[in-house]
Amino acid sequence: MMHKLIRTMVGHTVADHLLYRRHHRWLLRHLGLPNRKAPGEQAYIDKWRQLAPCVEPYSYRLFSHYCGPNPDIIPEDIMHRVVETGLNPPDYWPAYEDKNLFSRFLPAGMLPQTVLMRIAGGPILSADYTTASVADTLASCSFPALILKPSVGTSCGDGIRRFDRTDGRYVDNRGTVLTERLLLGSGPDIVLQQAVEQHPFMQQFCTSALSTLRLVAYRSVNDNLPHVTAAILRVGREGSIVDNISAGGRFVGVDIDTGRLGTEFIGRYGDRSPQWNGTDLAARRLTVPAWDDIRALALQVAARIPHHRLLALDIALDTSGTPILVEYNIGGFTTYFFHFTGQTVLGPYTDEVIGELRRAK
């Protein structure tokens, strides 16, 4: 309510700037870090002033403790207002972000298998977009578990439900049976998919939720080739069915060249510990298996989304070690994931992006 009120009073641009200033000042206090001018701060301000007249210093004062004196740390409001919208034209966002349309852009082998879906309040459809018999489809479905989620407008794992096959029916953790009536009551845009059974390496971090790797892929304005620029692993809170940080999960940095994990699990507000759900990152250094295949999938997806140059991809690893794209995000990047792990979102392509967006102004 407060965010909406401020936006109504001063407009979205000013509101975002003020809210991120306030939030990063709070994080500095929460983490016991000094709120004073940091080495390299002026270079950071000068760099991002090329895209916006007002650059708040608090992002830099916070994240330079993790990234070092690096001017490529992106102020979050400039990321959302200028970078995302400049690289990814908002007019095309709705179609590309609808999970029921992913299979129109991507080969089936890249995605979890869709069982049923609903688009714009219409009838329940099968994976080939034809009207389906829900009862017959579920009766013949052999997947051990299914995931039901909104196909549009998703955020922070809201609305996601897991149904496990029990005595020939699919039942959630509250004992609710999956039926046509339940699907129709779940919203006008939904997708019911195979639940990815994850690789033992990923299972060790959380047994109840699918752990996913979030990779940033940027398709260069110079060579038109996609490049992975940052990566983290998201791990759920044991007992939760989602790995989202807002649901109590944690994240850890991933070296984009080797797939090697960092040494600390990090929470939403920067709190960190080597231990989470019984796994101790300090006890042994871990490397994500099939890392080259995971990177390759991210690059293949990025090359197939023609209207957008910047994606945040959530990728799972199944029991056979095959990477599976759970979803990709076009807007609303969570930049603190990468800054808290010592990475910048655009890496060596930061200056290239700034130059392109300046020319496009």
C-alpha positions as a Markdown table, in Angstrom:
| # | Residue | x | y | z |
|---|---|---|---|---|
| 1 | Met | 0.0 | 0.0 | 0.0 |
| 2 | Met | 2.8 | 2.4 | 0.9 |
| 3 | His | 4.6 | 1.7 | -2.5 |
| 4 | Lys | 1.4 | 2.3 | -4.4 |
| 5 | Leu | 0.7 | 5.6 | -2.5 |
| 6 | Ile | 4.2 | 6.9 | -3.2 |
| 7 | Arg | 3.9 | 6.0 | -6.8 |
| 8 | Thr | 0.6 | 7.8 | -7.1 |
| 9 | Met | 2.0 | 10.9 | -5.4 |
| 10 | Val | 5.3 | 11.3 | -7.2 |
| 11 | Gly | 5.2 | 9.0 | -10.2 |
| 12 | His | 6.9 | 5.6 | -10.9 |
| 13 | Thr | 10.4 | 6.9 | -11.7 |
| 14 | Val | 10.8 | 9.1 | -8.6 |
| 15 | Ala | 9.1 | 6.5 | -6.4 |
| 16 | Asp | 11.4 | 3.7 | -7.5 |
| 17 | His | 14.4 | 5.9 | -6.9 |
| 18 | Leu | 13.3 | 6.9 | -3.4 |
| 19 | Leu | 12.3 | 3.4 | -2.4 |
| 20 | Tyr | 15.6 | 1.8 | -3.4 |
| 21 | Arg | 17.5 | 4.6 | -1.6 |
| 22 | Arg | 15.5 | 3.8 | 1.5 |
| 23 | His | 15.9 | 0.0 | 1.2 |
| 24 | His | 19.6 | 0.1 | 0.6 |
| 25 | Arg | 20.1 | 2.5 | 3.6 |
| 26 | Trp | 18.2 | 0.0 | 5.7 |
| 27 | Leu | 20.3 | -2.9 | 4.4 |
| 28 | Leu | 23.5 | -1.0 | 5.4 |
| 29 | Arg | 22.2 | -0.6 | 8.9 |
| 30 | His | 20.9 | -4.2 | 9.1 |
| 31 | Leu | 24.3 | -5.6 | 8.0 |
| 32 | Gly | 26.3 | -3.2 | 10.2 |
| 33 | Leu | 28.0 | -1.5 | 7.3 |
| 34 | Pro | 29.0 | 2.2 | 7.2 |
| 35 | Asn | 26.8 | 4.6 | 5.3 |
| 36 | Arg | 29.5 | 6.9 | 4.0 |
| 37 | Lys | 31.2 | 7.7 | 0.8 |
| 38 | Ala | 33.1 | 4.6 | -0.4 |
| 39 | Pro | 36.3 | 4.4 | -2.5 |
| 40 | Gly | 35.3 | 4.5 | -6.2 |
| 41 | Glu | 31.8 | 5.9 | -5.5 |
| 42 | Gln | 32.3 | 8.9 | -7.8 |
| 43 | Ala | 33.3 | 6.7 | -10.8 |
| 44 | Tyr | 30.1 | 4.7 | -10.2 |
| 45 | Ile | 28.0 | 7.8 | -10.1 |
| 46 | Asp | 29.6 | 9.2 | -13.2 |
| 47 | Lys | 29.1 | 5.9 | -15.1 |
| 48 | Trp | 25.4 | 5.5 | -14.4 |
| 49 | Arg | 24.7 | 9.2 | -14.8 |
| 50 | Gln | 25.1 | 8.6 | -18.5 |
| 51 | Leu | 21.7 | 6.9 | -18.3 |
| 52 | Ala | 19.9 | 8.8 | -15.6 |
| 53 | Pro | 20.3 | 12.3 | -14.1 |
| 54 | Cys | 20.1 | 11.1 | -10.5 |
| 55 | Val | 22.1 | 8.2 | -9.2 |
| 56 | Glu | 21.7 | 7.0 | -5.7 |
| 57 | Pro | 25.0 | 6.1 | -3.9 |
| 58 | Tyr | 23.6 | 3.6 | -1.4 |
| 59 | Ser | 23.7 | 0.6 | -3.8 |
| 60 | Tyr | 27.4 | 1.2 | -4.3 |
| 61 | Arg | 28.1 | 1.8 | -0.6 |
| 62 | Leu | 26.4 | -1.6 | 0.1 |
| 63 | Phe | 27.5 | -3.8 | -2.7 |
| 64 | Ser | 31.1 | -2.6 | -3.0 |
| 65 | His | 31.7 | -4.5 | 0.2 |
| 66 | Tyr | 31.1 | -7.7 | -1.9 |
| 67 | Cys | 32.1 | -6.6 | -5.5 |
| 68 | Gly | 35.0 | -4.4 | -4.6 |
| 69 | Pro | 35.3 | -0.8 | -5.9 |
| 70 | Asn | 33.6 | -1.7 | -9.2 |
| 71 | Pro | 31.6 | 1.0 | -11.0 |
| 72 | Asp | 29.7 | -1.7 | -12.9 |
| 73 | Ile | 27.4 | -2.3 | -9.9 |
| 74 | Ile | 24.0 | -1.4 | -11.3 |
| 75 | Pro | 21.7 | 0.9 | -9.3 |
| 76 | Glu | 18.5 | -1.1 | -9.0 |
| 77 | Asp | 16.1 | 1.6 | -10.2 |
| 78 | Ile | 18.2 | 2.3 | -13.3 |
| 79 | Met | 18.3 | -1.5 | -14.0 |
| 80 | His | 14.5 | -1.7 | -14.0 |
| 81 | Arg | 13.6 | 1.6 | -15.6 |
| 82 | Val | 16.4 | 2.0 | -18.2 |
| 83 | Val | 18.4 | -1.2 | -18.8 |
| 84 | Glu | 15.6 | -3.8 | -18.8 |
| 85 | Thr | 13.2 | -1.7 | -20.9 |
| 86 | Gly | 16.0 | -0.6 | -23.2 |
| 87 | Leu | 17.2 | -4.1 | -24.0 |
| 88 | Asn | 13.8 | -5.8 | -23.7 |
| 89 | Pro | 11.0 | -3.7 | -25.4 |
| 90 | Pro | 8.1 | -3.9 | -22.9 |
| 91 | Asp | 5.5 | -4.1 | -25.7 |
| 92 | Tyr | 6.6 | -7.7 | -26.3 |
| 93 | Trp | 6.9 | -8.8 | -22.7 |
| 94 | Pro | 3.4 | -10.3 | -22.2 |
| 95 | Ala | 3.6 | -12.9 | -25.0 |
| 96 | Tyr | 7.2 | -14.0 | -24.3 |
| 97 | Glu | 6.6 | -14.3 | -20.5 |
| 98 | Asp | 3.5 | -16.5 | -20.8 |
| 99 | Lys | 4.7 | -20.0 | -19.9 |
| 100 | Asn | 2.0 | -21.5 | -22.0 |
| 101 | Leu | 3.7 | -20.0 | -25.1 |
| 102 | Phe | 7.2 | -21.2 | -24.2 |
| 103 | Ser | 6.8 | -24.2 | -26.4 |
| 104 | Arg | 6.1 | -21.9 | -29.3 |
| 105 | Phe | 9.6 | -20.5 | -29.1 |
| 106 | Leu | 11.6 | -23.4 | -27.6 |
| 107 | Pro | 11.9 | -27.1 | -28.5 |
| 108 | Ala | 10.1 | -29.5 | -26.2 |
| 109 | Gly | 13.3 | -31.1 | -24.9 |
| 110 | Met | 14.3 | -27.9 | -23.2 |
| 111 | Leu | 11.2 | -27.7 | -21.0 |
| 112 | Pro | 9.3 | -29.7 | -18.4 |
| 113 | Gln | 6.5 | -31.6 | -20.2 |
| 114 | Thr | 3.1 | -29.8 | -20.1 |
| 115 | Val | 0.2 | -31.9 | -19.2 |
| 116 | Leu | -2.7 | -29.4 | -19.3 |
| 117 | Met | -3.1 | -25.7 | -19.6 |
| 118 | Arg | -5.6 | -22.8 | -19.7 |
| 119 | Ile | -5.2 | -19.6 | -21.7 |
| 120 | Ala | -7.1 | -16.4 | -21.1 |
| 121 | Gly | -10.0 | -18.1 | -19.3 |
| 122 | Gly | -10.7 | -20.5 | -22.1 |
| 123 | Pro | -11.2 | -24.3 | -21.8 |
| 124 | Ile | -8.6 | -26.7 | -20.4 |
| 125 | Leu | -6.2 | -27.6 | -23.2 |
| 126 | Ser | -3.7 | -30.3 | -23.8 |
| 127 | Ala | 0.0 | -29.7 | -24.6 |
| 128 | Asp | -0.9 | -29.4 | -28.3 |
| 129 | Tyr | -3.4 | -26.6 | -27.6 |
| 130 | Thr | -6.5 | -28.7 | -28.3 |
| 131 | Thr | -9.4 | -29.1 | -25.9 |
| 132 | Ala | -8.7 | -31.9 | -23.4 |
| 133 | Ser | -10.6 | -34.3 | -21.2 |
| 134 | Val | -9.1 | -33.5 | -17.8 |
| 135 | Ala | -10.2 | -36.8 | -16.2 |
| 136 | Asp | -8.8 | -38.9 | -19.1 |
| 137 | Thr | -5.6 | -37.0 | -19.2 |
| 138 | Leu | -4.9 | -37.3 | -15.5 |
| 139 | Ala | -5.9 | -41.0 | -15.5 |
| 140 | Ser | -3.4 | -41.8 | -18.2 |
| 141 | Cys | -0.6 | -39.5 | -16.8 |
| 142 | Ser | 2.3 | -41.5 | -15.4 |
| 143 | Phe | 4.4 | -38.7 | -13.9 |
| 144 | Pro | 5.1 | -39.3 | -10.2 |
| 145 | Ala | 4.2 | -35.6 | -9.5 |
| 146 | Leu | 2.8 | -32.5 | -11.2 |
| 147 | Ile | 3.3 | -28.8 | -10.7 |
| 148 | Leu | 0.4 | -26.4 | -11.1 |
| 149 | Lys | 1.2 | -22.7 | -11.4 |
| 150 | Pro | 0.0 | -19.5 | -13.0 |
| 151 | Ser | 1.4 | -19.1 | -16.5 |
| 152 | Val | 1.4 | -15.2 | -16.4 |
| 153 | Gly | 2.1 | -12.6 | -13.8 |
| 154 | Thr | 4.0 | -14.9 | -11.5 |
| 155 | Ser | 6.2 | -13.6 | -8.7 |
| 156 | Cys | 8.1 | -15.1 | -5.8 |
| 157 | Gly | 6.6 | -18.5 | -6.3 |
| 158 | Asp | 3.0 | -17.4 | -5.6 |
| 159 | Gly | 0.3 | -19.8 | -6.6 |
| 160 | Ile | 2.5 | -22.8 | -7.1 |
| 161 | Arg | 1.1 | -26.2 | -6.0 |
| 162 | Arg | 2.6 | -29.7 | -6.1 |
| 163 | Phe | 0.4 | -32.8 | -6.6 |
| 164 | Asp | 1.8 | -36.3 | -6.0 |
| 165 | Arg | 0.3 | -39.4 | -7.6 |
| 166 | Thr | -1.4 | -41.5 | -4.9 |
| 167 | Asp | -3.7 | -44.4 | -5.5 |
| 168 | Gly | -4.3 | -43.3 | -9.1 |
| 169 | Arg | -5.0 | -39.7 | -8.2 |
| 170 | Tyr | -3.0 | -36.6 | -7.9 |
| 171 | Val | -3.2 | -35.1 | -4.4 |
| 172 | Asp | -1.4 | -32.1 | -2.8 |
| 173 | Asn | 0.0 | -31.9 | 0.7 |
| 174 | Arg | -3.3 | -30.8 | 2.1 |
| 175 | Gly | -5.1 | -33.9 | 0.7 |
| 176 | Thr | -6.8 | -31.9 | -2.1 |
| 177 | Val | -7.4 | -34.0 | -5.2 |
| 178 | Leu | -6.5 | -32.5 | -8.6 |
| 179 | Thr | -9.7 | -32.2 | -10.7 |
| 180 | Glu | -11.1 | -30.2 | -13.6 |
| 181 | Arg | -13.0 | -28.0 | -11.1 |
| 182 | Leu | -9.8 | -27.2 | -9.2 |
| 183 | Leu | -8.0 | -26.3 | -12.4 |
| 184 | Leu | -10.9 | -24.0 | -13.6 |
| 185 | Gly | -10.9 | -22.4 | -10.2 |
| 186 | Ser | -7.1 | -21.8 | -10.2 |
| 187 | Gly | -7.3 | -18.9 | -12.6 |
| 188 | Pro | -7.7 | -17.9 | -16.3 |
| 189 | Asp | -4.0 | -18.6 | -17.1 |
| 190 | Ile | -2.5 | -21.7 | -15.7 |
| 191 | Val | -0.1 | -24.5 | -16.6 |
| 192 | Leu | 0.1 | -28.1 | -15.2 |
| 193 | Gln | 3.5 | -29.6 | -15.8 |
| 194 | Gln | 5.6 | -32.6 | -15.0 |
| 195 | Ala | 7.4 | -32.0 | -11.7 |
| 196 | Val | 11.1 | -32.3 | -12.5 |
| 197 | Glu | 12.8 | -34.9 | -10.3 |
| 198 | Gln | 16.1 | -33.4 | -9.5 |
| 199 | His | 19.7 | -34.6 | -9.7 |
| 200 | Pro | 21.2 | -36.0 | -6.4 |
| 201 | Phe | 23.6 | -33.1 | -6.4 |
| 202 | Met | 20.7 | -30.6 | -6.3 |
| 203 | Gln | 18.7 | -32.8 | -3.9 |
| 204 | Gln | 21.3 | -32.5 | -1.2 |
| 205 | Phe | 20.5 | -28.8 | -0.7 |
| 206 | Cys | 16.8 | -29.2 | -0.2 |
| 207 | Thr | 14.6 | -32.4 | -0.5 |
| 208 | Ser | 11.2 | -30.6 | -0.6 |
| 209 | Ala | 11.8 | -28.0 | -3.3 |
| 210 | Leu | 13.4 | -28.0 | -6.7 |
| 211 | Ser | 16.7 | -26.1 | -6.5 |
| 212 | Thr | 17.3 | -24.0 | -9.6 |
| 213 | Leu | 20.3 | -22.2 | -11.2 |
| 214 | Arg | 19.6 | -18.6 | -12.2 |
| 215 | Leu | 21.8 | -17.5 | -15.1 |
| 216 | Val | 21.9 | -14.1 | -16.8 |
| 217 | Ala | 22.2 | -14.3 | -20.5 |
| 218 | Tyr | 22.9 | -11.1 | -22.5 |
| 219 | Arg | 22.7 | -11.1 | -26.4 |
| 220 | Ser | 25.3 | -8.6 | -27.5 |
| 221 | Val | 24.3 | -5.6 | -29.5 |
| 222 | Asn | 27.7 | -5.8 | -31.2 |
| 223 | Asp | 28.0 | -9.5 | -32.3 |
| 224 | Asn | 24.4 | -10.6 | -31.7 |
| 225 | Leu | 25.6 | -13.6 | -29.8 |
| 226 | Pro | 24.4 | -14.5 | -26.3 |
| 227 | His | 26.8 | -14.6 | -23.4 |
| 228 | Val | 26.4 | -15.8 | -19.8 |
| 229 | Thr | 27.3 | -12.9 | -17.5 |
| 230 | Ala | 26.4 | -14.1 | -14.0 |
| 231 | Ala | 24.9 | -17.1 | -12.1 |
| 232 | Ile | 23.7 | -18.2 | -8.7 |
| 233 | Leu | 22.1 | -21.3 | -7.2 |
| 234 | Arg | 18.8 | -20.9 | -5.4 |
| 235 | Val | 18.0 | -23.3 | -2.6 |
| 236 | Gly | 14.6 | -23.6 | -0.8 |
| 237 | Arg | 13.9 | -23.8 | 2.9 |
| 238 | Glu | 13.4 | -27.4 | 3.9 |
| 239 | Gly | 9.6 | -28.2 | 3.9 |
| 240 | Ser | 8.8 | -25.5 | 1.3 |
| 241 | Ile | 7.9 | -26.6 | -2.3 |
| 242 | Val | 9.6 | -23.5 | -3.9 |
| 243 | Asp | 13.2 | -22.2 | -3.8 |
| 244 | Asn | 12.2 | -18.5 | -3.7 |
| 245 | Ile | 14.2 | -16.3 | -1.4 |
| 246 | Ser | 11.0 | -14.5 | -0.3 |
| 247 | Ala | 9.7 | -17.9 | 1.0 |
| 248 | Gly | 12.8 | -18.3 | 3.2 |
| 249 | Gly | 15.2 | -19.8 | 0.7 |
| 250 | Arg | 18.9 | -19.0 | 0.3 |
| 251 | Phe | 21.2 | -18.5 | -2.7 |
| 252 | Val | 24.9 | -19.0 | -3.4 |
| 253 | Gly | 27.2 | -17.6 | -6.1 |
| 254 | Val | 28.3 | -19.8 | -9.0 |
| 255 | Asp | 31.5 | -19.2 | -11.0 |
| 256 | Ile | 30.3 | -18.8 | -14.6 |
| 257 | Asp | 33.4 | -20.4 | -16.1 |
| 258 | Thr | 33.7 | -23.5 | -13.9 |
| 259 | Gly | 30.3 | -24.0 | -12.1 |
| 260 | Arg | 32.1 | -23.9 | -8.7 |
| 261 | Leu | 29.9 | -22.8 | -5.8 |
| 262 | Gly | 30.7 | -20.1 | -3.4 |
| 263 | Thr | 31.3 | -20.7 | 0.3 |
| 264 | Glu | 28.2 | -19.1 | 1.8 |
| 265 | Phe | 24.5 | -19.4 | 1.6 |
| 266 | Ile | 23.0 | -15.9 | 1.5 |
| 267 | Gly | 19.5 | -14.7 | 2.6 |
| 268 | Arg | 17.2 | -12.0 | 1.3 |
| 269 | Tyr | 18.8 | -9.3 | 3.4 |
| 270 | Gly | 22.4 | -10.3 | 3.0 |
| 271 | Asp | 22.7 | -12.6 | 6.1 |
| 272 | Arg | 25.1 | -15.4 | 5.3 |
| 273 | Ser | 26.3 | -18.7 | 6.6 |
| 274 | Pro | 28.2 | -21.7 | 5.2 |
| 275 | Gln | 25.5 | -24.0 | 6.4 |
| 276 | Trp | 21.9 | -24.5 | 5.2 |
| 277 | Asn | 19.6 | -27.5 | 5.4 |
| 278 | Gly | 22.4 | -29.6 | 6.7 |
| 279 | Thr | 24.8 | -28.8 | 3.9 |
| 280 | Asp | 28.1 | -27.1 | 4.8 |
| 281 | Leu | 29.8 | -25.3 | 2.0 |
| 282 | Ala | 32.9 | -24.6 | 4.1 |
| 283 | Ala | 33.5 | -28.3 | 4.6 |
| 284 | Arg | 34.0 | -29.0 | 0.9 |
| 285 | Arg | 34.1 | -27.0 | -2.3 |
| 286 | Leu | 31.3 | -28.1 | -4.6 |
| 287 | Thr | 31.0 | -27.8 | -8.4 |
| 288 | Val | 27.7 | -28.0 | -10.3 |
| 289 | Pro | 27.7 | -31.1 | -12.5 |
| 290 | Ala | 27.0 | -30.8 | -16.3 |
| 291 | Trp | 27.9 | -27.1 | -16.0 |
| 292 | Asp | 28.9 | -26.8 | -19.7 |
| 293 | Asp | 25.5 | -28.2 | -20.7 |
| 294 | Ile | 23.7 | -25.8 | -18.4 |
| 295 | Arg | 25.5 | -22.8 | -19.9 |
| 296 | Ala | 24.8 | -24.2 | -23.4 |
| 297 | Leu | 21.1 | -24.4 | -22.6 |
| 298 | Ala | 21.0 | -20.8 | -21.4 |
| 299 | Leu | 22.7 | -19.6 | -24.6 |
| 300 | Gln | 20.4 | -21.6 | -26.8 |
| 301 | Val | 17.3 | -20.2 | -25.1 |
| 302 | Ala | 18.7 | -16.6 | -25.3 |
| 303 | Ala | 19.4 | -17.1 | -29.1 |
| 304 | Arg | 15.7 | -18.1 | -29.6 |
| 305 | Ile | 14.1 | -15.0 | -28.0 |
| 306 | Pro | 14.5 | -12.4 | -30.8 |
| 307 | His | 12.9 | -9.4 | -29.3 |
| 308 | His | 14.8 | -9.4 | -26.0 |
| 309 | Arg | 18.5 | -9.2 | -25.3 |
| 310 | Leu | 18.6 | -9.8 | -21.5 |
| 311 | Leu | 17.2 | -12.8 | -19.8 |
| 312 | Ala | 17.3 | -14.3 | -16.3 |
| 313 | Leu | 16.9 | -18.1 | -16.8 |
| 314 | Asp | 15.9 | -20.6 | -14.1 |
| 315 | Ile | 17.4 | -24.0 | -14.9 |
| 316 | Ala | 17.0 | -27.3 | -13.1 |
| 317 | Leu | 19.0 | -30.4 | -13.4 |
| 318 | Asp | 17.1 | -33.7 | -13.7 |
| 319 | Thr | 18.1 | -37.1 | -12.4 |
| 320 | Ser | 19.9 | -38.0 | -15.6 |
| 321 | Gly | 22.0 | -34.8 | -15.4 |
| 322 | Thr | 20.0 | -33.1 | -18.2 |
| 323 | Pro | 19.4 | -29.3 | -17.7 |
| 324 | Ile | 15.7 | -28.3 | -17.9 |
| 325 | Leu | 14.5 | -24.7 | -18.4 |
| 326 | Val | 11.9 | -24.0 | -15.7 |
| 327 | Glu | 11.3 | -20.4 | -16.8 |
| 328 | Tyr | 13.0 | -17.3 | -18.0 |
| 329 | Asn | 12.4 | -13.7 | -16.8 |
| 330 | Ile | 12.5 | -10.6 | -19.0 |
| 331 | Gly | 11.8 | -7.9 | -16.4 |
| 332 | Gly | 12.1 | -7.5 | -12.7 |
| 333 | Phe | 15.6 | -8.8 | -12.4 |
| 334 | Thr | 16.8 | -9.5 | -8.8 |
| 335 | Thr | 20.1 | -7.7 | -9.1 |
| 336 | Tyr | 21.0 | -8.2 | -5.4 |
| 337 | Phe | 21.5 | -12.0 | -6.1 |
| 338 | Phe | 24.5 | -11.2 | -8.1 |
| 339 | His | 25.9 | -8.2 | -6.2 |
| 340 | Phe | 25.7 | -10.0 | -2.9 |
| 341 | Thr | 27.8 | -12.8 | -4.4 |
| 342 | Gly | 30.4 | -10.4 | -5.8 |
| 343 | Gln | 29.2 | -10.5 | -9.4 |
| 344 | Thr | 27.9 | -7.7 | -11.6 |
| 345 | Val | 24.8 | -8.4 | -13.7 |
| 346 | Leu | 26.3 | -7.5 | -17.1 |
| 347 | Gly | 30.0 | -8.3 | -16.4 |
| 348 | Pro | 32.3 | -7.2 | -19.2 |
| 349 | Tyr | 29.4 | -6.0 | -21.3 |
| 350 | Thr | 28.4 | -3.2 | -19.0 |
| 351 | Asp | 30.1 | -0.4 | -21.0 |
| 352 | Glu | 28.7 | -1.9 | -24.3 |
| 353 | Val | 25.1 | -1.8 | -22.9 |
| 354 | Ile | 25.5 | 1.8 | -21.6 |
| 355 | Gly | 26.8 | 2.9 | -24.9 |
| 356 | Glu | 23.9 | 1.3 | -26.8 |
| 357 | Leu | 21.3 | 2.7 | -24.4 |
| 358 | Arg | 22.8 | 6.2 | -24.7 |
| 359 | Arg | 22.6 | 6.0 | -28.5 |
| 360 | Ala | 19.0 | 4.9 | -28.3 |
| 361 | Lys | 17.9 | 7.8 | -26.1 |
